Amino acid sequence: MSARLSDAEVKQFRDEGYVCPVPVMDAAEARTLRAELEAFEATQGGKLEPAQRNKSHLLFKWLDDLIRDARVLDPVEQLIGPDILCWNTLFWIKEAGSESFVSWHQDTRYWGLSSNQVVTCWLALSPASRESGCMRVMPGTHVGDVMEHEDRYDENNMLTRGQEITHGLDEAKAVYMPLQTGQMSIHNYRLAHTSGPNTSGDRRIGVSMHFMPPDTGQIVGDWDSAALVRGTDPYGNFEHAPQIARDFDEAAVAFHVRATQANRDILYADAAHNTEKV
Ligand SMILES: O=C(O)CCC(=O)C(=O)O
């Protein structure tokens, strides 16, 4: 399966801030990854703990492999160049029939990253449809000033502080990004995006992978980490995360504790509450 983007897709990404769908693997392979995830969840009552959602490539070998997989990185390289760091991975799981949603937001507002070139690849491990609460984006919002956000702390909001863009969005211009199992979307992290509840009978399971060029700096936290997944890093702004040899590798688990704590410090830096969602 080739995930090379066409010239038109690269242009769309530059002009509108997103491209979707990008084929990564067939549905059967994606279902194998889902089965691995769910087998792990079953060992602890059927769900990931909040910290296990975050920087999860340090825990699960299949995910560490995925952030280094050419089928993911080739299109990313077309968009941000040959030297690539993976800053984070995050699971986005909406249970069947759940009210979980994601309010309109721009990730650039919260991640403390200096670059405009950070991209999110969001891979579907189950169907992401309008019914199951796929993402919706506002084309073109990746350029210009970051929009005003308000922390609303809605319990069903999957975002750390229920942050929400307060004005300046015309919902009529929003675009849905439905994905079949094994496809991904790619968006610039400055792009405003949202998603609704899952009214389907299956879990909506996605994993996002956040890639950036190595000239990116961390401007909120004193220390941060990222995995060098392609090329070289002449800047050294992030401590390199280890490549893991097996699930829950002891050294990587210790690194995960440090890395997720640093990540929480950044995400909640100016928040009124720590909602412990990651
Ligand atoms: O999974 C979702 O619905 C939202 C994901 C998201 O906000 C992101 O990947 O940046």
The ligand as a MOL file (V3000), in Angstrom:
LIG
                    3D

  0  0  0     0  0            999 V3000
M  V30 BEGIN CTAB
M  V30 COUNTS 10 9 0 0 0
M  V30 BEGIN ATOM
M  V30 1 O -10.0670 11.9850 18.1830 0
M  V30 2 C -10.6710 13.0500 18.1020 0
M  V30 3 O -11.8610 13.1010 17.9010 0
M  V30 4 C -9.9200 14.3390 18.2330 0
M  V30 5 C -8.4450 14.1590 18.1040 0
M  V30 6 C -7.6620 15.4160 18.2270 0
M  V30 7 O -8.1180 16.4210 18.7190 0
M  V30 8 C -6.2980 15.4090 17.7380 0
M  V30 9 O -5.8060 14.3630 17.2790 0
M  V30 10 O -5.6400 16.4830 17.7760 0
M  V30 END ATOM
M  V30 BEGIN BOND
M  V30 1 2 1 2
M  V30 2 1 2 3
M  V30 3 1 2 4
M  V30 4 1 4 5
M  V30 5 1 5 6
M  V30 6 2 6 7
M  V30 7 1 6 8
M  V30 8 2 8 9
M  V30 9 1 8 10
M  V30 END BOND
M  V30 END CTAB
M  END
